[in-house]
C-alpha cells in the first residue's frame, strides 16, 4: 500500500478536486480527509497499520481470560 499526502482546499461548492493522481482509471483507493491538526488521524492510522505493535491481540493464545475471571462485574 502506498500513501500519498496531498494538501488541498475545498471549493465554494463544497467539492474537492484532485488532479494528476498516480492511479489508473477505475482503480479503487481509500480516501482519508483530515483538517489541520497537531497529530492528524491519518498519521496515527498509518503508524498503527505498519507498526505491528498490536498484532499479538490476534493470537488466540493471548485470549486466556473469561467472564469467570472477573473479580467485580460492572453493570
C-alpha positions, 0 to 999 in steps of 0.5 A: 500500500502506498500513501500519498499526502496531498494538501488541498482546499475545498471549493465554494461548492463544497467539492474537492478536486484532485488532479494528476493522481498516480492511479489508473482509471477505475482503480479503487483507493481509500480516501482519508480527509483530515483538517489541520491538526497537531497529530492528524488521524491519518498519521496515527492510522498509518503508524498503527497499520505498519507498526505491528505493535498490536498484532499479538491481540490476534493470537488466540493464545493471548485470549486466556481470560473469561467472564469467570475471571472477573473479580467485580462485574460492572453493570 
